[in-house]
């Protein structure tokens, strides 16, 4: 369907942003309600 390396890069980037957004949201939640 495409370049496997490009697909791996997209998956890694998506996972990284997902984890980062969860960390940021958890920090904001703790600061607001903690």
C-alpha positions as a Markdown table, in Angstrom:
| # | Residue | x | y | z |
|---|---|---|---|---|
| 1 | Unk | 0.0 | 0.0 | 0.0 |
| 2 | Unk | 3.0 | 2.3 | 0.6 |
| 3 | Unk | 6.4 | 2.5 | 2.0 |
| 4 | Unk | 6.7 | 0.3 | 5.2 |
| 5 | Unk | 9.2 | 2.6 | 6.7 |
| 6 | Unk | 6.9 | 5.6 | 6.2 |
| 7 | Unk | 4.0 | 3.6 | 7.8 |
| 8 | Unk | 6.3 | 2.8 | 10.8 |
| 9 | Unk | 7.2 | 6.4 | 11.2 |
| 10 | Unk | 3.6 | 7.5 | 11.1 |
| 11 | Unk | 2.7 | 4.9 | 13.8 |
| 12 | Unk | 5.6 | 5.9 | 16.0 |
| 13 | Unk | 4.7 | 9.6 | 15.7 |
| 14 | Unk | 1.0 | 8.9 | 16.4 |
| 15 | Unk | 1.9 | 6.9 | 19.4 |
| 16 | Unk | 4.3 | 9.5 | 20.7 |
| 17 | Unk | 1.7 | 12.3 | 20.3 |
| 18 | Unk | -1.0 | 10.1 | 22.0 |
| 19 | Unk | 1.2 | 9.4 | 25.0 |
| 20 | Unk | 2.3 | 13.1 | 25.2 |
| 21 | Unk | -1.3 | 14.3 | 25.1 |
| 22 | Unk | -2.3 | 11.9 | 27.8 |
| 23 | Unk | 0.5 | 13.1 | 30.0 |
| 24 | Unk | -0.4 | 16.7 | 29.5 |
| 25 | Unk | -4.1 | 16.1 | 30.1 |
| 26 | Unk | -3.3 | 14.1 | 33.3 |
| 27 | Unk | -1.1 | 16.9 | 34.6 |
| 28 | Unk | -3.7 | 19.5 | 33.8 |
| 29 | Unk | -6.4 | 17.4 | 35.5 |
| 30 | Unk | -4.2 | 16.9 | 38.6 |
| 31 | Unk | -3.4 | 20.6 | 38.8 |
| 32 | Unk | -7.1 | 21.5 | 38.5 |
| 33 | Unk | -8.7 | 18.8 | 40.8 |
| 34 | Unk | -5.7 | 17.6 | 42.8 |
